[in-house]
């Protein structure tokens, strides 16, 4: 089976990771609430990802909530030097599976402590503000993360679901290592944010990188996939890796087979013509 062959990126200048990572949202229960149906399978997926050379894992306290972080902390050696684990705070969950922004600084400080405990990490490698809260001043939320960094609780600070203007405001407060926005070959609404990250040397983590259910709208992707004896989803990942040197795709899955297919996409080299056809 193909191991992770993606090139590397230095998160925050000092955390070197292979650019194809793993998103740990899907190792939870239905609607990203509660335990997965098969806990041992979830653990096996995490272990296999690392065996395949994945050294960047992204999660959040809202996945479960708490379940994804706990499984990672229980299953992997999260403090090993060759593994970077990123998490996020700033969203609440309920029994209706809603995602509710909550950026109160005191809440973020408490959430970060809980994440450290579940992940068994001290400090956290990368702590990301999950989504701006319309009821909380954006700068106050970012200041809370900056203070965590100053206190040595987190090594690097990231943002998620932000605009270029919000990224610039945050950078006036603290060094921003990464931005995580929805982006894929079928949805490029965050192109301006990606371009800003390229200009600033900030890692760009595209969530929903496989564009599941949307690839039928991408002209030529089936043809390119056939050229490489690959799936359209693998081509979507290969396109992200080719599109920018700062992209850090984090495809997620609860399937060992799909995990291996995703990692194998790192070995696909699109020709100039294929890349331009999809772009």
C-alpha positions in Angstrom: 0.0 0.0 0.0 1.2 3.5 -0.9 2.6 5.5 2.0 2.2 9.3 2.4 4.3 10.8 -0.4 3.3 14.4 -0.1 6.0 17.0 0.4 6.3 19.0 3.7 5.2 22.3 5.2 6.5 24.0 8.3 3.5 25.0 10.5 4.4 28.1 12.4 8.0 27.7 11.1 8.9 24.8 13.3 6.4 22.0 13.1 7.3 20.1 9.9 4.5 17.9 8.6 3.7 16.1 5.4 1.1 18.1 3.6 -1.5 15.4 3.4 -3.0 15.0 6.9 -6.0 13.3 8.5 -9.2 14.9 9.7 -10.6 13.1 12.8 -14.2 14.3 12.7 -15.6 11.0 11.3 -14.3 8.7 14.1 -17.3 9.7 16.2 -20.9 8.7 16.2 -23.7 9.7 13.8 -24.1 13.4 13.3 -20.6 13.8 15.0 -22.3 13.1 18.3 -21.2 10.4 20.8 -19.1 7.3 20.4 -18.6 5.6 17.1 -20.5 2.4 16.4 -17.1 0.5 16.4 -14.6 2.1 18.7 -11.9 -0.5 17.9 -12.2 0.3 14.2 -11.8 4.0 15.0 -8.6 3.3 16.9 -7.4 1.1 14.0 -8.0 4.0 11.6 -5.9 6.3 13.7 -3.1 3.8 14.1 -3.1 3.0 10.4 -3.0 6.7 9.4 0.3 7.1 11.4 1.6 3.8 10.0 1.0 5.2 6.5 3.2 8.2 7.2 0.5 10.7 8.2 2.0 13.0 10.8 -0.6 15.8 10.9 -4.0 15.0 12.6 -6.7 17.6 12.9 -9.6 17.4 15.4 -11.8 19.6 17.6 -13.5 19.6 21.0 -16.9 19.7 19.3 -16.4 16.4 17.5 -18.4 14.1 19.8 -18.1 16.5 21.7 -14.8 15.4 23.2 -15.0 11.9 21.7 -12.5 12.5 18.8 -9.9 14.1 21.1 -10.3 11.4 23.7 -9.8 8.6 21.2 -6.7 10.3 19.8 -5.3 10.8 23.2 -6.0 7.2 24.3 -4.8 5.6 21.0 -1.7 7.6 19.9 1.4 8.9 21.5 0.4 12.5 20.9 3.6 13.9 22.3 6.0 12.1 20.0 8.3 14.5 18.1 7.2 13.2 14.7 3.4 13.8 15.1 1.5 17.1 15.1 -2.0 17.1 16.5 -4.2 20.2 16.0 -7.5 20.9 17.7 -10.1 23.6 17.7 -12.4 25.4 20.2 -15.3 27.8 19.9 -18.3 25.6 19.0 -20.9 24.2 21.3 -23.0 21.1 20.6 -26.4 19.9 21.7 -28.6 16.8 21.4 -30.0 18.2 18.1 -26.4 18.1 16.7 -26.3 21.9 16.2 -23.0 23.7 15.9 -23.3 26.9 18.0 -20.5 29.5 18.0 -19.2 30.4 21.4 -16.1 32.6 21.4 -16.2 33.9 25.0 -12.6 34.2 26.1 -13.2 32.5 29.4 -14.9 29.6 27.6 -12.0 29.3 25.2 -9.5 29.1 28.0 -11.5 26.4 29.7 -12.1 24.5 26.5 -8.3 24.5 25.8 -7.6 23.0 29.2 -10.1 20.2 28.5 -8.6 19.6 25.1 -5.1 19.3 26.7 -6.5 16.7 29.1 -8.3 14.6 26.5 -5.4 14.7 24.0 -2.8 14.2 26.7 -0.7 17.0 25.3 1.3 19.7 27.1 1.4 22.1 25.3 -1.1 21.8 22.4 0.7 21.9 19.0 -1.9 24.0 17.3 -5.0 25.5 18.8 -7.5 27.0 16.3 -10.5 29.3 16.9 -13.2 27.2 15.3 -15.6 29.9 14.1 -16.1 33.6 14.8 -18.9 34.2 17.2 -21.3 37.1 16.2 -22.1 37.6 19.9 -18.4 38.0 21.0 -15.9 40.6 19.8 -13.5 38.8 17.4 -10.4 40.5 18.8 -11.3 39.4 22.4 -11.5 35.8 21.3 -8.2 36.0 19.5 -6.5 37.8 22.4 -7.5 34.8 24.5 -5.6 32.5 22.2 -2.7 34.9 22.1 -2.5 34.7 25.9 -2.6 30.9 25.8 0.4 31.0 23.5 2.2 33.5 25.8 1.6 31.3 28.8 3.0 28.3 27.0 -0.3 26.4 26.9 -0.3 26.2 23.0 2.6 26.3 20.6 0.8 27.9 17.7 -2.5 29.7 17.0 -4.8 29.1 14.1 -8.2 30.3 12.8 -11.0 28.6 11.0 -13.9 29.9 8.9 -12.6 33.4 8.6 -12.3 36.1 5.9 -9.2 37.9 4.8 -10.2 40.9 6.8 -10.5 38.8 10.0 -7.2 37.1 9.3 -5.5 40.5 9.0 -7.1 41.7 12.3 -6.0 38.5 14.0 -2.4 38.9 12.7 -2.2 42.3 14.4 -2.6 40.4 17.7 -0.7 37.2 17.4 1.2 35.2 14.7 -1.3 33.0 12.9 0.1 29.6 11.8 -2.8 28.2 9.9 -6.3 29.0 8.5 -8.9 26.3 8.0 -11.7 27.1 5.6 -14.0 25.1 3.3 -12.2 24.7 0.0 -12.0 22.0 -2.7 -11.8 21.6 -6.4 -15.6 22.1 -6.7 -15.9 25.1 -4.2 -13.3 27.8 -4.3 -15.2 30.5 -2.5 -12.2 30.9 -0.1 -9.7 31.6 -2.9 -8.9 35.1 -1.6 -8.2 33.6 1.8 -5.9 31.0 0.3 -4.0 33.7 -1.6 -3.6 35.7 1.6 -2.2 32.6 3.3 0.3 32.2 0.4 1.4 35.8 0.8 1.9 35.5 4.5 3.4 32.0 4.6 0.4 30.7 6.6 -0.7 27.1 6.2 -4.2 26.7 4.6 -6.2 23.7 5.8 -9.0 23.0 3.3 -11.9 21.3 5.1 -14.3 19.2 3.1 -11.4 18.5 0.7 -13.0 15.6 -1.0 -16.0 17.6 -2.1 -18.2 14.6 -1.5 -21.4 14.8 -3.6 -20.1 17.7 -5.6 -17.5 16.2 -8.0 -20.0 15.6 -10.7 -20.0 19.3 -11.3 -16.2 19.4 -12.0 -15.7 19.1 -15.7 -13.1 16.5 -16.8 -12.4 15.0 -13.4 -13.7 11.5 -14.4 -11.4 11.6 -17.4 -8.4 12.6 -15.3 -9.2 9.9 -12.8 -9.3 7.3 -15.6 -5.9 8.4 -16.8 -4.4 7.6 -13.4 -6.6 4.5 -12.6 -7.8 6.5 -9.6 -11.1 7.7 -8.1 -12.4 11.2 -8.6 -11.9 11.8 -4.9 -8.2 10.9 -5.2 -7.9 13.4 -8.0 -9.6 16.0 -5.9 -6.8 15.5 -3.3 -4.1 15.5 -5.8 -5.4 18.8 -7.2 -5.4 20.4 -3.8 -1.8 19.3 -3.3 -0.8 20.7 -6.7 -2.8 23.9 -6.4 -0.8 25.6 -3.7 2.3 24.9 -1.7 0.6 26.0 1.5 -2.5 23.7 1.3 -2.7 21.0 4.0 -5.7 18.7 3.0 -7.1 16.7 5.9 -9.4 14.1 4.4 -11.4 12.3 7.1 -12.9 8.8 7.1 -13.9 6.0 9.5 -12.9 3.4 6.8 -9.5 1.7 6.6 -10.0 1.2 2.9 -10.9 4.9 2.3 -8.0 6.0 4.4 -5.5 4.0 2.3 -7.1 5.4 -0.9 -6.8 8.9 0.4 -3.1 8.5 1.4 -2.4 6.9 -2.0 -3.6 10.1 -3.7 -0.3 11.7 -2.4 1.5 9.7 -5.1 -0.6 11.0 -8.0 1.2 13.6 -10.2 -1.1 15.6 -12.4 0.2 16.7 -15.7 0.1 20.4 -16.5 -2.7 19.8 -18.9 -4.7 17.8 -16.4 -4.2 20.4 -13.7 -5.3 23.2 -16.0 -8.3 21.2 -17.2 -9.5 21.0 -13.6 -8.5 24.6 -12.8 
